[in-house]
Amino acid sequence: MTETICDKPIVISVQNSSAKENIVARKTIVYETLVDPTVIRVASEKLKLELFTRFGLLKPKPEEIQFVSIDKYYEPFVVVSGKYLIDYYRKCLYTIRVDDIVVEVILLDNKFVPHRQGGSNSKDNSTIRLEGEERIINEAKASFIFDRYGRDASLERLPSAPSEKKPMRVIAKFGIEEIAQNTDVDFVRNRLVKRPADIKRVVSEIFEVGERVVIYVPQFRILYRNTKTGEEKALEFDGVTSERIQHKQSAFSQSVRLIKSRLQ
């Protein structure tokens, strides 16, 4: 390191401040059911054979597939947006090349003796090294939509619909399991708050959540049973658009199902 002859360090007057949080209150919306259950029931009858078709070819007889039940439930989706900003200083070291004949450098009232890689008698590669601090401002903003399992959800899974005037009454009536109060805040915090590892001191740190909405979407689950095998499977439909809901499966899950079907 460079030898400091006159120790008059640079002083920057900045007070450390604790992290601040600005989080708005959460809003709850329950979509109205726009599709009659009878419509869903008819649509499911057209698709029930697909549930029990094996290898894409072996279809059961229609009379072997019996309707068991139709249930209405509400699937929650969380819409949230946030911002994280950190204004901080980090330590830094600057190496400055000087002429070989230089024996002393004065910068900002500090004296430095050049460092020579080959030793004190060497005249090659003379440098001085300055220790200091760099100020950096990092800011991250993002909006998210995720389901009850914390998985990212697309806008296609969240249709537009009129909302119930008294959402809490609907939640109580159907016994809807609500999303935990801080789930959305924790989700955004985990995605956005990335404190740098090289922090020397913090000027300001702010975490904000400016939008917090939980939307409960009505859905129908129709259960069918194969009377020949006793196997039961379900179809799910959106209660707003009447479209069938198909959950994506990983390649591994699909492979496991295929192997099991071959062993039956």
Secondary structure, 3 states (H helix, E strand, C coil): CCEECCCCCCCCCCCCCCCEEEECCCEEEEECCCCCHHHHHHHHHCCHHHHCCECCCECCCHHHEEEEEEEEEEEEEEEEEEEEEEEEEEEEEEEEECCCCCCCEEECCEEEECEECCCCCCCCCEEEEEEEEEEEEEEEEEEEEEECCCCECCHHHCCCCCECCCHHHHHHHCCCCCCCCCHHHHHHHHHHCCCCCCCCEEEEEEEEEEEEEEEEEEEEEEEEEECCCCCEEEEEEECCCCCECCCCCCHHHHHHHHHHHHHC
